[in-house]
Amino acid sequence: MLYDEAFVRRFWSQVSIPSSEFPRAWKNKCWLWTGATRGPSTDDKGKLQYGRVTYCGVKYTVSRVSWELAHNERLPADILVLHTCDTPLCVNPDHLVRGSHADNVADRVSKGRSAKGLSHPKTRLKEEDVLEIVRLKTEEGWTYKRIANKYAVGTTSIQHILEGKNWQHLTGIPERPKPKCGRPVGAGHHNSKLNPDKVREIRRLFAEGSTLTELGDRFGVHKATISGIVRRKEWSHVE
């Protein structure tokens, strides 16, 4: 399961789906996100607004969540979800397609949105700079330091862009999972020693009297990890 049922219900409760007696009619229309957003409103000076949600401590664009729910597939971090309808708040899966950062840049340029930047008085980087930073890292393999030197900013600023902490509404890069969160890192983490079956076994053995230390030794993890699992602070998505 990509997302738990409570989150899915909450997600769709914040989507306005046009009603129609003809199913094909409402499937072809935009389904607009009514929840939290990032960026100025599309009605305010024509700038774009993107829906965002937080799941298990990680921020995602709502278009990404909608695509993943429709296809039951977790997208790689370097793959974006683009709109064929050119409506940023739309989450109709029929209007969403996979794309690369290069596709996103090309789409923005073709629609005249690549050079707007932001009006924040302390902002050094503009939108076109951010998109170029992503391209330099993902396509050219530049280091953080080299990119930072090019734009006269700190390496932390570059890191935050490429890890989805800043400018995520523009790049579409999902913020990296926080270590304390069980679901996003979970079995998919390259260093993970556990999987859902082992987590269930840990909880069963603990309920039968095994200690945290015994379970940590048995499964090759720290007893603090075992504690988080049995208290459902970690791997909370596993029943």
N, C-alpha and C positions, 0 to 999 in steps of 0.2 A: 504494500500500500504506500503510495507516494505521500499522501497527506491523510490525516485522520478524519473520521466522519464529521466530527464537530467543526473542524476547520473548514471542510468542504461546504457544510451547510451555511456557516457564517459567511463564507466567500460568496456563494450564489445569492444570499439574502441581500447583498449590496450591489447586485447587478439589475439594471432595468431592462427587461426583455419585452419588446413590443408585442402586444397581444394582437392576434389575428385569427379569423376562422380558417384561414388557409395556412397550413404548416409551412409551406415553401416560402410564403411571404415573410413570416417572422424570422425564418432561418436566414433569409437574404439581407435582413436589416441589421444595423449595428446594435449590439447589446452594450449599453453604456455602464461603466463602473461609476458607482455613486459614493464609494467610500473614500478613504484617505488618498491624497494625491501629493505629488511633488512637482514643483514648477508653477509658474503663473497660469492662470486660466486661459483656455483658448479664446475666451470671450474678452480677455483683457489684453488689448494691444496685439492681438493675434498670436501671442506666444503659446507654446505647447505645454500641456499638462499630462502627467502620466500617473496612473494608479499604482499604489504600492501596498504590500501587505508584509507582515512579519510572521514567520512560522518557525517555531522552535528557536527563536533568537536570531534568525537570519532574514534579511530583507529581500523580497522578490518583486519584480514588476508583475502586475496582475495579468498582463498578456502572456507572460511566461507560464504562470500558474494555470491559466485557462488552456493553453496549448498542451501542457503536460497532463492535465486531467483528461482532456479529450483523447489523447493518444496513449495514455497510461505509460509514459516514457519520461525518464529523467534526462533533460538536455545537458550536454557537456557545458562547462562554464564559458567556453569560447564561442558557443553558438547562441545567436540572438533570436528573438521572435519579432518579425516585422509585420506591419499592417498593410494589407492590400487595399484597404478602404481609406487609408490616410487619416484615420480618426484615432488619436492616441488613447482615448478612454474606452475604445471598443474592445470587448473580450469575446466576441463571437468567434468560436474556433474556426468557422468557415472563412473568416477574414484574416487569419493568422498563418504565417508561413515561417519556416526556419530560414535563417540567413547568417552570413558571416559579418564581421566588422566591416570588411570591404564592401559588402552588399549594402550595409547600413549607410556608409559614407556616400556611396554612389546614389542611393535613394535620396539622401538629404540634399546633395548637390543638385540633382535633377529637379527637386522641388523648391530650390532656392532657400534652403534653411541652414546652409552650412556656415554662414558668416555672421550670425546674429549675436553670438556671445551672450554675456550676462551683464546686467546693469549694476551689479554690486560694486561699490567704489573701490574695494580692496582687491578685487579679482585681477590677477595678472594674466591668467589663461582665458582664452576665448574658446568657444565651442569648436572651431576648426582646429585649434591647438590640441584640445583633448582628443579629438578623433585621430589626429596625426600621431599623438603619443601612443594610443592603442595600436595603431598600425605599425609604428616603429618597433614596438615590443613583440607583437604577435607575428608580424610578417618579416621584419628585418632582424629580429633577435637582439635589439639594442639592450644594454644594461640600464638599470634604474639611474645609475650615476651619469651615464652618457646622456640620457634623455634630460635629466635634471640640469646638466650643464648647458645643454642646447637652449632650454627655456628659462635659465637663470632662476630656478626654484629649488627647493630642498628635495632630497630623495624621498622624504616622507610624503610629500605632495604627490609625487609620481606613484609611489606605492599605494596610496589611498585611492587613486584613480583606477589603477590596474587591479585592485582587490575589491572594487565596487563600493568602497566607503564614501567616495565623493563622485559627483557627476554621474551617478548611476542612472538617473532619468534620461541621460543622453547616450551613454555607452551600452546600457542594458546588461552590464556585467553584474551578476548576483554577488552580494557580499559574501565573503568566505565564512563558512560555518564557525561558530564559536566552540572551542573545545568542550565546554561544559554541556553542550547540547548533544543528546544521544542520537537522534535520528539522522541529521545531516552527515555527521562523521561516520558513526555506526560501522557496519560491515563494509561499506564502500571506501573507508579510509585505508590508504595503502599500508599502514602499520597496524591495522586492526587484528587482534588475536581472537576476537569474539564474533559471533553471528547470532541471529535470533534464536536458534535452537539452543546454543550454549547459554544464552541469557535466561531462557526459560528454565534450563537445567539448574543454573545457579540459584534462581529464586526457589525452585522446588527443594533443592538440597538445604538451603538456608532455613526454609520453613520446617524441614525435618530435623534441624538441630546443628548443622554444620556451622563452624565459626567463619568469620570474615577472613581470618588468616589462613585457615584450611582451604577455603575456596580460592583465595588468591594464589596459593601455592599450586593448587590443582590445575587452575586454568591459566597460570602464567601471567597474572596481572596483579597490580597493587591492591591491597585490601581496601583502599579508598575507592577504587573503581567498583569493587564488589559492593561496598556500602551504598554507592550511588545507584547501582542497579537494583538492589533489594528495596531501596527507599523510593525507587522510580524517579530519581533525579536525573538518571541517565537511561538511555534506551526506553524512554517512557512510551514510545509508539508500539513497543512489543508487549502484547498481552500475555 
